[in-house]
Amino acid sequence: RLHDDWYVRPPNASDSLPWVSFGQFLGMEHYQNVQTRMLGSDRFPYSPTRVEALDVRRALSRIDAHFAVVGVFELFEHSAALIAVLAGVPVDPADLLRVRAQHMPKYSEFT
């Protein structure tokens, strides 16, 4: 769900707008396909250059050649569990609990 009343300052100094809505941020081309630019083009990932099919093929080739696992930050627990299984390391579900609330009282409402 998109909230256009949520504003963010884009981290790229080349942005002409100091603050943009979340919807505008999602539409900015240089914040899309960041990992593909890094792996497929070996260039600064936040450039507003178009990602081409060759960039995608190179990125996939490099992943196949050099990565055993590609984790996803938004699915951290799943990624950590996958790495543990592939490495043969036993994992207790408690190992994957979010602990932020335990060390910062201001986060306790999110547990």
GIGIWO-V27727 format. One record per helix or strand of 2 or more residues. SS is the DSSP state (H for helix, E for strand). FROM is the first residue (numbers start at 1). LEN is the number of residues. If there is no record, write none. Layout:
BEGIN
ss=[SS & SS]
from=[FROM & FROM]
len=[LEN & LEN]
END
This chain:
BEGIN
ss=[E & E & H & H & H & H & H & H & H & H]
from=[7 & 20 & 22 & 29 & 34 & 53 & 73 & 93 & 100 & 105]
len=[2 & 2 & 6 & 3 & 8 & 14 & 15 & 4 & 4 & 6]
END
